[in-house]
Structures are given as structure tokens and as C-alpha cells.
């Protein structure tokens, strides 16, 4: 029996024929990177290959690395293995990795979502024999509403806060979620002020040619009352810190797919929860996998056990595999599988009012 083109090792997904890894979590000589989130792009590799829109963010996060970047659809050959990148729709610059060798095609999805968010290059299904997929939200409870509905709610909440003299703080991961929020805010309401971590990421993306709505970095010299009249875009790490408390009184909103579950909202002590994810929902996962026409699907992180069982029951050939992916803001903070099952009937509508937070928690 021929050895598969890709194998799962203790360093990451390895292509022996091409002598490279995809999103390895231990230092290797040659790494192909799906996107710049910390659980997929580690420091310490000798050579990196990624999409060109990931370039400046990777350099900002990892320092001076040997980095080669390509466009979607461009081909790179490594020892006879044809490598090309296709849009994953997860964040700006995210890619699925397509490999072909002697007529056999594999695709590694990285993280992905199937809804066009208006800023990331939209997800594009890629036909293959073997598909390696995430399943962060691989439970039926996770069904996303169109983002236009979510942002109608976000902007209404912001306007209401302004009308009532309450500052608005909205929390989202610094790469991907923050820019998605930024591009969908109603700037007729006010200015967008950013935490330094988010603004550093914005600046890296702008250096890469990405056009973003205007933002203003919050510094020690920023007039507090002016900032409070706008909207404050902050990362999860700022929740419960003195930096965030200095804007009191404020209303604090959290954007994440986990906001579909009451327990997740309580743990974050948020006033409002907006169900906004940069990962595919239940229907998105199934439709994406089906569109590949794959003979076999491998599930790397998320609800791998239950989703594998379901796919096999409906006719796919699915296998659960173990990786170290899933340490980005959404994946790392996932509730236990049992908790989700118990709380299925408690999923809330996007932006449901949670009342005043009783406590502050650092994320």
C-alpha cells in the first residue's frame, strides 16, 4: 500500500515527498503556513511560505524570518509536489493549502468560514481526494445568522450607549475579528479608538496594502471623554484590566461564536454577546466538506469526535486526528462538549442583552 502524501506527526502535518510541514508547532526547516494566528504560525522555522497578505502580520508577530509569499492560485514546486494556496475566508491572508503529486490531491483547510465577511478573500471550495478540515464549531447548535444582522445590532447598541452617555467597548481577536468589526461599524455614530495590540495589527495590514476604515490608537495622552464618545475596539486580553476600567461607565460587548452559549457569556462577564465567528458553522462545515468531493476527510480540532461520528453516519469517510491547533481566541476558549450539548436549547439571539456584568474576568 502506498504511503499517503501527508502524515500527522509530533511536529505537525508532514509531506515526506516534499520535505515540508504545514502549520508545524515545533521548529522545522520548511513550513507552509495557512494563516498568521498563533496556533498555526509558530516562531523558529528556517523557511516560511504563506499568502502575501499575511506577510506584514507574520513579520510583526514573529520578527525577521525567512519568508516567501505567493498569491492565491500561484504554484510552488517542492521536490515534485505542487503547492498552491486558495482562499479560506477565515481572516485576511488566510489560505487553504492544496498539494498535488502524481495525480493525488490533498487540501489542508487551516481555519475557514464560508460566509463572505467583506474583507477577507471569500472561501473557495477546492476539489480533492483528501481534505484535512477544522471543526471548531462542529455541533448543530452553532448556526450563524448573516453578519449584516449582527452588525445592525452592534451599531444600534453603540448608538444607544452614545445617547445614554455610556462608553462602548467591543472585544474581538486582534487579527481577523477586529478588522471585520471595524469595517462594519457605522462611522456616522462616532470615531473608532483602538487598543495598541489591535492598532499594531491594523498598521501591519495597512503596510501590506489592506485598506481599513480609520482608527485612532489609544495612548496615555488620549482625551478620555473624546474616547468615551466613540467606540473602543479591544482584544480579549484587555478584559478586566485597569486599561479597560478607566473608561467606566461603559457597556462591554464580546464578539465570538461561543456567544451562542449562555455559559460562555457568563464567563466573560459581558453586557452584550454578539454571535460573530471567523470559523464555519455547522452547515458551513458540512457544505464545505461536501463541495470538495473528497474520498476521505480528516478532522483536526474542535468537536472532532462527535463530528467524525456524524459525518460517517451520513456517508462520508471521516477520521479524527490530533493536532495542537485551536489556541486562537475562539478555539482556546471553547466550552466542554458536554456543556454545549446540555445548553443547546439555551442558545440566545445575536446581541441579547445580558444585563450589567457582576464581575470582571481576565481572558
Secondary structure, 3 states (H helix, E strand, C coil): CCCCCCEECCCCEEECCCCEEECCCCCCCEEECCCCCCCCCCCCCCEEEEEHHHHHHHHHHHCCCCEEEECCCCEEEECCEEEEEEECCCCCCCEEEEEEECCEEEEECCCCCCCCCCCCCCCCCCCCCEEEEEECCCCCCCCCCCHHHHHHHHHHHHHHHHHCCCEEEEECCCCCHHHHHHHHCCCCCCCEEECHHHHHHHHHHHHCCCCCCCCEECCCCCCHHHHHHCEEEECHHHCCCHHHHCCCCEEEEEECHHHHCHHHHHHHCCCEEECCCCCCCHHHHHHHHHHHCCCEEEEEEECHHHHHHHHHHCCCCEEECCCCCCCCHHHHCCCCHHHHHHCHHHCCCCCCECCCCCCCCCC
